[in-house]
Structure formats: C-alpha cells, structure tokens
Amino acid sequence: MFENQINRGFQSVSNKVQMRKHLLLQDAKLFKSFSNPCYMLLNMKFVCLFLHTFKQFIYLRSYRKNRIPRINKAIDRYISTVRITKVLVY
C-alpha cells in the first residue's frame, strides 16, 4: 500500500516536472546538443526540483515515519552533490 502511494506520487510529480521542462526547452532553442554544459545544468536543475517536490510528497503521504529520515538524507546528499557540481562547472 505504501509503495503504491509512493509510485502514484512519483508519477504525478514526474509529469509536472516533465511539463515544465518541456515548456522551458521549447523556449531554449539554443541548446542544440545534449553535450552542451548549459543543457546538462538545466537537467540538473530539474532533477533538484523533482527530488525536492518528491521529498515533500513523502512528508505528506508517508505512514511509516521511520523511513522518512533515511530517504531525506539520501535526497539531500544528492541535491548537495548537484549544487557542488554546478559551482565547479561555473
């Protein structure tokens, strides 16, 4: 039951992020190749947005409170890694 809720939330968050990403990329015609560092940074930004929203969903929907800290720690570690990478790229 818990897994089903997570999957449903994951899907709805994913759809929202994909829609935003699609709209943003429509405007950004200058990103011609996937190897473009700017394009990679854009992707990282959406990964951060996705993880942050998903983390909020877990807070709201989780019935097993003991799972939350471990999941959040992993997500926070990933987001901070992405931020460090961004700084290094700049």
N, C-alpha and C positions, 0 to 999 in steps of 0.2 A: 504493500500500500504506500509506504513511504517512498519507495523507488518510483512508483507511478507518478506521484505528485512531483517529484524532482524532475522526471522526464517531461511531464507536461509543462512545467515552469521553464525548463531548459529550452523547450521548443518555442514557447511564446516569446521568451527573451531573445532567442536566436532570430526569430522572424523580425522583431522590431529592429534589432541591430542591423540585420541584412538590408532592411528597407532604408534605414538611414545611410548605410554605406553606399547603397545603390544610388541614392539621390546625390550624395556628395561626389561620387565618382563620375556621375553624369556631367557635373559642372567642371570637374578636373580633367579636361581632355589632354592636358599637358603631360599626364602620367602615361607615357607611351609604352614603357616596358615594365615588367614585374621586377626586374633587377634594379630599377631606379630606387635609390635610397629614400627619396621622399615618399614613394609608394609604400615601401616597407614600413616607414614610420607611421603612415596613415593606417596601415593594417594593425600595427601595434596599438595605436590609439583605440581602435575598435575592439581589440582583444581586451584592453583595460576596461572599456565601457561595458563590454559584455560581462566580464567577471565581476565587476562592481555591482551590476544590476542583479546578476545571478546570486551574489552573496546576500543582497537584500531579500531576495525571494526565499532563500534558505532560512534567514532570520524569521520571516513572516510565517512560513509554512511548516517549519520543522517541529515534529512532536518529540523527537529524540534529542533533547538539548545537549547531551554529552557528545554528540557528533559534531556540533557546530564549531567549537574551538579548533579542532583539527582541520576541518575543511577551510575555515577562515585563515588559519595560519598558512596553509598551502597557497591559497589565493593571494594573500598579502605578499608572500615571498615572491610569487610570480610577477605581480604588479610592480614591486620594487625593483626586480631584475630588469623589467622592461624600461622603467624610468632611468635606471643606470645606463642601459644600452642607448637610450635616446640621447642622454647627456654626452656619452662617448662619441656618438655619431656627429653631433653638432660640433 
